[in-house]
């Protein structure tokens, strides 16, 4: 649930579940376990089952990359077709600097 009252009053966003990459033409899932709340035109129980199955395929441990950070590292990924999350791997008392860059055409 969104925490800001103004955000809570907004209607849910609606997105296609499959997107086509603008450069490669490859299809990718556009669903997120922490944000998707259903599928339009599908009963909740059926949608929940389908989403659970999709998440199972999307989040396979043998298909993930975990970076072992070293000073000066740069990691790039394509947000259009990648699930990503912070996973630790660094000392909690260590000072970290994060820079985000978005490339637009």
Secondary structure, DSSP 8 states (H G I E B T S, - for coil): ---SHHHHTS------SEEE-TTT--EEE---TTT----TTS-HHHHHHHHHHHHHHHT-GGG-------TT------TTS--------S-TTS-----------
